[in-house]
Amino acid sequence: MSRSALDKLAREIRACRLCIDEPAGKPLPHEPRPVLRVSQTARLCIVGQAPGTRVHASGMPFTDPSGDRLRDWMGVSSEEFYDVSRVAIVPMGFCFPGLDAKGGDRPPRRECAGHWRTRLFELMPQIELTLLVGQYAQSWHLGPRRKASLTETVAAWRDYLPSAIPLPHPSWRNNAWIRKHPWFETDVLPALRRDVRRLIG
């Protein structure tokens, strides 16, 4: 696959207006700002949910407290994390989906994955490990291999090696989940850090 094909597709994604011009349901309530980072050399890919308000404003993924925690889980610096030659970042929804009635982020827009995702990953065959952050990423990438709940899926992380590691969302709202499941920090994170370091050098 040529670099020019990946660059062309990335440009098309960054100019996407599907959720306004051809929405699946109500249109996006603001101007789209697709956020992704891709290259033909990155061997590690992070798949999150969708940009939040801070990322929508910055145009850079994980520029928020969740990003700080994810980098800590991975054992990487900001410089390493944002080195697109080593780390690709491809959320399930490329644009901030808006807020629900309770002030939380809405789920990723359905238009994104169906229209772009398969083609994008076909142009990045060099990806060796995908970090599946949250239930939406796990549902798409694991399909029927996903367990009945996020907790069960993350607990079965060894089943998905060497190509994927499922993770909870690094939001501080998940502090109680992390306290309730100490095996995540004692078992999953050391393995995650070893694999990340092996792939990014």
Buried (B, 14 or more C-beta within 10 A) or exposed (E): EEEEEBBEBBEEBBEBBBBBEEBEEEBBEEEBBBBBBBBBEBBBBBBBBBBBEBBBEBEBBBBBEBBBBBBEBBBBEEEBBBBBEBBBBBBBBBBBBBEEEEEEBBBBBBBBBEBBBEEBBEBBEEBBBBBBBBBBBBBBBBEEEBBEEBBEBBBBBEEBEEEBBBBBBBBEEBEEBBEEBEEBEEBBBEEBBEBBEEBBE
